[in-house]
Amino acid sequence: TKPETKDGGQAAIESTGTGLIFIYNVWQAEECIAGKFLRLHSRKPVMSEEDATRARNIAVRIKGMKPLGEGQEKAVVMALRFGAFILLGGPGTGKSTVQRAVFCALGLPEVVAARALAERKNTDDDDPLPQRYRDRDEDNNEASSPVLATCPTGKGAVALSKSSGVPATTTQRAIGQRKGGTYAFNEKRKLQVSTLAMDEFSFSDLEILYRTFCALLDDASFLGIGDTNQLPSVGAGNVLQDIKKSGLVPMAVLDKPFRTSSDSGIPTVVERIKNGEYPFREGENLKGCTHVNVTDSMAMAEVLAIVTEKIVREGLSPDSDVIVMSPMRNGELGTFNINAAIKVAINPNTNGPDTHGFDLAEGGKFLTINDVVMNLENNTEIKVMNGEVGNVVGFAEVPKLDDDGQETDEIITTPVIDFGSGPIIYPPDSLNKLVANNANTVHKYQGSQNQIAIMVLPKHAAHMTTYNLLLTGFSRACSWSFVVGEPKQIMEAVRRREERQTGLSQKLRSKIPALVAAMADYPEYLTYLQENALYLEAENAREAEVKERVKSA
């Protein structure tokens, strides 16, 4: 039963294994996650390595993909075989390519049959095809999607759908998150899916993973994709890092960059940031990497010069080819002020029909045709997710709705926005969830990429500028990344490495003996445990070196 204090609050639980004290809900969530991972692995592999390799090769041919790298080949096979699998890798290292191959392979008839057979062996059901497979075949909207592809952020879900070719949604929406903290899918009503994938896994907090695992069938599979060097979740927990450090779950690490050109300096700078080094060298000319060394008073002018002059000379558009980021919204160099300054510079308000006034999110008052905007909540009415970016292409006259949602005789103006799938008349009652997007926070751009990335590091945001934030922002660029700020701000960010106090890693490690006992008849299945141990030994040694380097810097 759930322990409570005399006043009805949550009782504390002290864990001697971690030296930490937990509130009950956090303790229970970690216990559930650890137990679920154990159950997902306490069964024979779904496919043999040979069959998984054959399926991978077929998928690569079907998708017309270039030959995979050695690490990518291994990752696809592992993802098809194991009940849970974690794919780690930095920006542009080919994670999306692996996902595309895995998602395609999961739809192959021989893979569907193998997974259905394996799942039936774990139940008393004599049906040759589990109900969820028949449901998906009968539903035209789902038949082409053998995997439920999700991401904790709306913008990330859109990017996942585009990169993988599979319809994707937010993880919260997939499990039916409702206002008030309840979920449509849970312990009693399970998600009828064979495989659930979660991209940008580092951004998942403890609560979301817990709720997802509550809704996931024990004979289903889980695929987590992410980068432990990217920003952690806004909510409590550090689940991807904890899972990696536990060594319990099969994982593959991709480290070869594919997104940038072979002579790009971006991977070099990223590696220096990881290693705790100052990323720029005096007199060095790294292609695609520029540090604009200015004080805060000069930073805005430099940002505007890059947006309106430098990238235009490269034949790129300030509307569609650049990402401008700041650690926070408020302040002299927060996204509010940067947004306003860029709008004045590239698409100012007019006194004509091209500009209209609205009450927008974050204090916005006007929209002009060609403005770049971001939607801030999942909107089922127009099928646009939180984080999707679009362009204002016009304005429309629509009837105003009353409090009951009925049309009145009053006619009002609302913007027409193209989010990438054609013009949409944006609902007037949702304008408070629409914001100008010439600039945004690094958190909002996690999972996104563009040709040019500009990151401002102001002094007033120093407390928020961490190692993860610096690395995430810098690596959003495919071609050219700018860091605007003083060297001191950059080095402080390199040093500031957030450590969250959690118990999940210890709980996961504690399940290894039970896993070994459960799989005693299939010892070859657990060879990955030794591989994980060797990887973590090397990783721990590297982290110790980085800590010493950061201390002495």
N, C-alpha and C positions, 0 to 999 in steps of 0.2 A: 504493500500500500504506500501511497505517497505521504511521506512524513511532513508534518506541519508544526509550526511553533504555536504557542498559546494564542497569539494574536492572529492566527490564520495564515501567516507568511510561510515561505518555503524554508524548511530546515536545512542546515548546512551538513554536508557530508565530507569528512576528512579522509583523504586517500593516502595511506601510508606508502603506496607505491610511487607516488609522485611528489609527496610533500606539499600538496595543494589542498585547499578547501573549496568545495564546489557547492553551488546551490543545486537542488534536486533535479531541476529540469536539464541543466547542463550535464550533470552526471549521467542521467538517464539517456540523453541523446548520444553521448559518447559510447555508453554501453551497447545501445542498439546498433550503432554503426559498426562497432567492432564485432558484435555477434553476427551481423548480416554478412560482413566480409568472410567470416569463418564459414558460414553456411554456403555462400556462393562458391567457395573453393573446396568444400568437403564432398566432392563428387568427381567422378571420372571426367576427363576432358571431353568436350562435346565432339571433337574431331581429332583424328590422328594428325601428326605433323605433316605426313605425306598428303593427306586429303586437303588440309588447310593450304598447303603450298600450291596444290593444283588449283584450288578455288581462287587463290590470290592471282595466279598467272592468267586465269580466264578473265578475272575482273579487270586487270590491267589492259588486256587486249580489247575488251568491250569498251572501255573508257578511252581507248586510244592514247594511253598515257606513255610518257617516256619511261625507259627502264628505271626502276626504283633503285635507290642506294641500298647498300647492304643493311644499314640500320632500319630503313623503311621496310624492306622485305621481311626482316625478322619481326618488326612491330605488327604488320598485317597478320602474319601467321599466329602470333600470340593472341591478338585481339579476337581471332576466330575460334581459338581453342579454349581459352580460360573463362571461368565464370565472372571474373572481374579483371580488368586490365587498365593500367595507367600509362598514358603516353606523355612523356615530358620532352620539352624542347623549347629553345628560345625563338624569338620572332624570325619568321622566314626560313626555318630549318626543315620544312616539309611536313609539318603535322597535318595540314589540310589535305595534302596528297595522300597520306596514309588513311585519313578518314574517308576520302572519296573511294579508295580501293576497298576498304572494309565495308562501307555501306553498300557498295555494288555487290560484293561477294556474299553478303548476308541475304541478298535477294535471289541468288542462284538456286535453282530447284534442288540440286544435290545438297546444298548447305541447309536449305529449309527442311529437307527430309531428315538430314542428320540431326539437326537440332530438335525437331519434333520427336524423333525416336529417342534421343537422350532424355528429353523432358518426360516422355511417357513412361520410361523406365523408373522414374522417380515418383510416379503416382500409381494409383490403382485403376486409372482410367484405361479402358480397352479401346477407346476411340483411336484409330490410326493417325488422326490429325487433331491436335489440341484445338479447343474452341477458338482461341484468339487468332490462330492461323486462318480458320475458316471465316471468322469475322472480317479479317483484313482482306481476304480474297473477295468477299461479297461487297465490301465497301470500296467504291471506285476511288474515293479520296485517299484511301490508305493502302490500296493494293500495291502501289509502286514504292511504298516506303516500309521496308522490313525492319526499320529501326526508328525509335522515337528519338529524334535529334533535338537537343535542348541546349540552352545557354542561360546563365543567371541574369544576363542583361538583354534588353530588347535589341539594342544595336548589334550586340554580338550574335544574337539569333538570326538577324537579317544577314550578317556576314557569313555565318555558318551555312545558311541555306544557299547562298550564292556560290560559296566555295565547294560545297559538298554535292550540290545538285539534288539534295533531299529537303523536303519541307521541314523547317525548324521553327521552334517556338521557345518562349522563355520557360525555364524549369518551373517557375512559380505557376505559370498558366497550365503547364502539362499536368501538374498534380492538383490543379483546381484550387489554388489559393483564393480564399474569400476574405472580405473585410471582417475583422473581428477575430482573426487568427485560426479559422477552421479551414479544412481542406476537403474537397470533393472526393479525392482518392486517399485512402488511409489503410490502417491495419485490417479493417473489415471489408473495404471495397478496393480491391487491388487494380492496378493498371494492367490491362490485358495486352501486354507487349512482351516480346521475346528479348529485345535488347533496348536498353536506354543508354544514350550517349549524352555526356555533359561536357561541352566545350568551355573554354575559359574557366577551368575548374578551380583555379586559385581564387576566383571571385565568389565562389560559393561559400556561404557561411555555414556554421554548424547546424543551425535550424533547418535550412533548406535541404542539406544532405540527409539529415535525420528524417524529415518528412518524405523525401524521395524514397529512402530505403524502407520506410513504413509501407509505402504504396507499391513497392516492387516485389514481384513474385520471387519465391526462393529459387525457382528453377529458371529464372530469367538471367540475363547477363548485364553487366554494367561496364561501360567504357568511359573513363575520365581522361580528358585532354587538357593540358595546361602547361604553365611555366611557373615554377616556384620563385623565380626572380621577378615576376610581374607583381602588380599590386595585389595585396591580400584582400579579403572580403571587408566590406564596410561593417558588417555585423560580427558577432563573436565567433571566435574559432580561427584556426589556420589549417584547414582540413587537408589540403593537398600536400603541404609541407609535412604534416604529421603522418600522412599515409606513406609518403616517400621514406621518411626516416624510420618507420617501423620495420620495413623489410618484409612485411607479411604479404603484400600484394604484388603480383607480377607487373613489371614495368620495363619500358624501353626508353632510352634517352637519345634524342636526335641532337647532334651538335654541328652538323655541316650546314652553312647558310646557303639557301637557294634563291631567296627573294631579291637580294641585291646583286649587282654585277660582281664578277670575280675580282675586280680591282677597286671595289668600294671600300672606303675606310670605316663604314658604319659598324661592321662586325668587330673591327679592331678596337673602336671606342667602347663598344658594349662589353668586350672582354676585359678591358682595363677597369671599367666601372665594377664589374663582378669581382675583380681581383683587389679592389680597394685602392686603386691607383688614380691619380689625377689623370683624366682621360686625354688631355691635349698637351702636346709637346711644343716648346718654343721653336719656331722656324720650320715646323713640320707641316707638310701639305697633304692631308688625307682627303682623297676624293669623296665628295658628298658629305663632308663634315666641316661645320664652321662654328667657331665660338666667337660671338660678338661681345667683346669685353667692354661693357659700358656700365655706368651707374644707373640706378633706377630712374633718375631724372632724364636720362637720354634713351631709355629702353623703348618707350612708346614710339619715338621717331624712327628708331631702327626697325621695329616691327613693321611699321607702315612702309618704310622704304623697301623692305624685302617683299612685302605683299604687293605693292603697287608698281614696283620698278624691277627688282631683280628677277622675280619669277616670270614676269611678263616678257623680259628680254630673252628668257629661255623658251618662249613660246607656250607657256603654261597659263592657266586661268586662275585668278585669285578667288573665283567662286567655287571651283570644283577640284582644283589640284593641290590644295594646301590645307593643312591642319594647324591651327594656332591654339596653343595651350598655356594655361597658367595653373598653379597648384590650387588656387582658391577663387571664389567668385567676387568677394569684396576687396576693397583696397584700391590704391592708386593704379596698380597693375593687375587687378583682378579681371575676371572675364567680363563683368558688366561694362567696365570702362573700355576694355579692348574692343569688345563688340561694337560699342557706340562709335569709337574712333575709326574702325575699319569701315563701318557702314557709311560714314561721312565721306571717307576717302574713295570708296569704290562704287557706292550705290546710294547717293544721298536722297533724302526725301524731296519731293517736288510739290508744287502748288497745284498740279493738275490731277487728272484721273488715275495716274500711275501710283499714287500714294493715298492710303486711307488710314484713319485712326482707329485703334482697337485697344482694349484692355488685355494685354498679353501677360504672360508669365514674367517674373523677375523685373517688373516695372516697365516693360516695353509698351510703347504708345503708338507706333506707326509701323506699317508694312508698305514696301514699295515693290513693284514688279521686279523680279530677278533677285530679291532678297533670299538668302539661305536661312532656313529655319529648321528647328528640331522639335519633334513631338515628344512630350514628356510623360506620357502614360499609354498603356495598351488600350487602344480604342477599337473595340470590336465592330462598332458601327461602320467605320471606314476601313477596317482591317489594316490598321497601321500600328506598329508596336512602339513601345517606349524606346526612345533613342534613335528612331529613324529620322534621316535628314532629307529635306526636299527643297524645292525652289518655288517661290511664288510666281505663278504664270499668269495670274489675272485676278479678277474679283467678280463675284456673283451677287445678285439680288435674290434674297430668300425670305419667306414669311417668318416672322418672329414666333417662337413657341411660347405658350403660357406655362404656368407651373405644373400643369398636368401633361405637358408634352404635345398639346394640340396647337395647330396652326392658328394664328390670329390674322387680322387684316393689315397689321403693320409690316412693312417691308424693310429689311435691314441688309447691310452689306457684309459679306464674309469673303475671306481669301480663297482662291483656287490654287491648290498646291500639287505639284508633281513629286511624289516620293519615289519615282523610278518606274512606276507601273501605269503612268498616264495621269491626267489631271483629276483631282478630287476636290469637290466642294467641301471645305473644312467646316464642321459643325460649329455654329456660332457659340453654343453653350460650352464648347471645349477650348475656346481661345485662351483661357487662363492656363492651359497646358501646352501652349505653343510659345517658343522662344527663338529670338534671333540667334544664329549659330555661326557667326563669323569667327568666334572663338569659344572655347569651352574648357572645362577642367580636364586634367589628365585622366581622371576616373571615368569620365564620360566617353573618352576615346579608347579605352582599353578594348582590344579586339578589332580595332579599326586600323587602316593603313591608307596612305596616300603618297603621291610623288614627293611632296615637300612637307616637312614637319618643323614647326617653330615652337620652341618651349621657352617661356619667360620664367626666370628664377628671381623674383623680387625679394628684398630683405624682409618685407612685412609678412612673407609667407614661409620664412625659414623653418618655423616649427612644424610645418606640414611637408617640407621637402625632404623626402627620405631617399634612400638608395633605390628602393623599388619604384618610386615615382619617377626618379631621374631616368632609370633604365627603361621603364615603360614608355615615357614620353619620347625619349631620344630614338627609340626603335620603331616608332610609328611610320618612319619615312622609308620609302622604297629607293629614292634617288638622292635626296639631299636633306640633311637634318641640321637645324640651327639651334644653338643654345644662346639665349640672350641674358647676360647677367655677369656679375663679377666672379673672378676665380674662387674667391672665398666661399661664395654661395654654392658653387659646384662641389668644392671639396667637402663642405659641411654635409651636403646631400650624400656624397659617397660614404662618409663616415656613419651617418645616421641609419642604423640597421635595426629595424623593429623586431623585437622578440616577444612573442605572445606566450603567455603561460597557459598551457592546455594539458589535458591528460590523455588525449586520444592516442597519441603515438605509443605511450606505455601500455594502454589497454589493447591496442592492436598487437604489439609485440607479445603480450601475455597469451595470445591465442595461438602462437606458433606451435607449442607442444601439442595442443588439441588437434591442430591441423595435421601434424605429422602422424598422430595416432589414428586419426580418421582415414588417412590415405596410406596406411601401412602396406596395403596390397598393391599400391601404385607408386612406389618410391621415385620412379622416373619422372612422374608428374611434378615433383617438388624440387627438381634440380635448380629451378629459378631462385630458390631461397639462398643457395650458395652464391649465385651470381649477384643477387641483391646485396649480400653481406660484403662481397668484395668491392662492389661499387660504393657502398656506404662507407667502407673503411677509407677508400681513397678520397671520397667527398669530405669526410670529417677532417682528414689531414689537411686538405686544401682550405677548408673553412677556418681551421686553427691558424694557418699561415696568414690568411686574410685578416683575421682579428688582430694579430700581432702587427701587421702592416698598417692597419687603420689606427691602432693605438699610437704608433710611433710617427704617424704622418703629421 
